[in-house]
Amino acid sequence: MSKSIFYHAGCPVCISAEQDILNLINPSDVEVVNFADDKSRINEAEKTGVKSVPALVTPNGNVLHINFGASMEDVKG
């Protein structure tokens, strides 16, 4: 993985965290995945270790859970 991936569910907590991440990290170095727009990526996120969103997966595979917006069970609905 060459970019970080920021997964979120589109809730206000997640949108706020997305803006903060994009202010801290060059936006060209972060892929943003909003599950409200693309539920097909949920399984991918879970396989990388994402337990809740918002979460940032670093290029070396570390999962950084940021604040607590929703569990993955909530996201899957």
N, C-alpha and C positions, 0 to 999 in steps of 0.2 A: 504494500500500500504506500503510495507516495504522498497522498494528502490525508489530512485529518478528516473525519466524517462526523458531522454534528447531526445527531438524530433528535427529532422532537415531534410533538403531537399537535402543534398549532395553538395550544392554549396560551393565555396571556403570560404565564410564567415562562413558557418555552420561547415565545416571541421575544420577550425581554432578554433572556439569556442568549438567544441568537444574535441580537444586536450587539450585546457585550462581547461575544466571541468574535464577531466580525470586526469590532473595533480593536480587539487585542491581537488578532491574527490576520495576516494578509488574506483577504477574501479569496484570492486565487489559490490559496493553500488549504482551503476548507470546502468540502462538499456538504451542502446542507440538504438533509432529507427530512421532509415534513410528512409524517404518516397520514395526516389529514388529506394530503394530495396523492400519496403513493403507499398504500397499505402493503403492496407486494414486497416491500423492503423490510417488513417486520421480522421475518424469519432470519434474514441476513444479520440484522442487529442483534437478535437473541443469540445467534451462533457466535458472535464476537464477544458476548458477555454482558450486553446491555440489559440491565434489570429494571431500570426506570428511565424516564426522560424528563428533562433534557439530559443528554449525555454526549460526550465528545470522545471519539475513538482516535487515538493518536496513530501516526504512521507506523509505529512499532507495535501496535496492538493493545496498548494500555487503554482501559475504559475509565474515563473520568465522569462520574455521575455528578451533575451540577444541580444544586437545589433539589427539590422534589416536586415535579409537576404531576406525573402519573406513573403508575406501575405499568409494566408491559402487559399485564392481564387487563388493565383498564383500557390500554390502547387497542388491544385486540377486540375489546368490547364484546 
